[in-house]
Amino acid sequence: MSGAYSLREGWNKVREYLPAVMAAALMYGGIYQIIAALRYPLTGVVVIAIKAIVKRAFRDRVPLPNYFLFPWQLTATSIATGVIVLVVGMFIGLWVNARSQYKSGS
């Protein structure tokens, strides 16, 4: 009898906290996707800045090669996917917040 009661209480807690956990996981995943997609283009910008400094300060030195070329279409698609996941997580979080306020207010 006690096992069935514990299982029922456990499922009630899962149903209560699952949307909040999903919202947090989706927001984390979206932010991670955006940062991971921006890593290579930002590295390219840093290399361009270093090349400009080296070129200006040491005119007789050979500038760094351009090995940072990354397809922009793939980067934009990856960032858009991350933004969509982030927005879905935010909407789920807002829904959970509104639901908890509605339950506590009534």
Residue pairs with C-beta under 8 A, 6 or more apart in sequence:
19 92
19 95
19 96
19 99
20 93
20 96
22 89
22 92
23 89
23 90
23 92
23 93
23 96
24 89
24 93
25 89
26 85
26 86
26 88
26 89
26 92
27 86
27 89
27 90
27 93
28 89
29 82
29 85
29 86
29 89
30 82
30 83
30 84
30 85
30 86
30 87
30 88
30 89
31 82
31 86
32 82
33 78
33 79
33 81
33 82
33 85
33 86
34 79
34 82
34 83
34 86
36 78
36 82
37 75
37 78
37 79
37 82
38 75
38 79
40 68
40 70
40 75
41 68
41 70
41 72
41 75
43 68
44 68
44 69
44 70
47 64
47 66
47 67
47 68
50 64
51 63
51 64
54 61
54 63
54 64
55 61
55 63
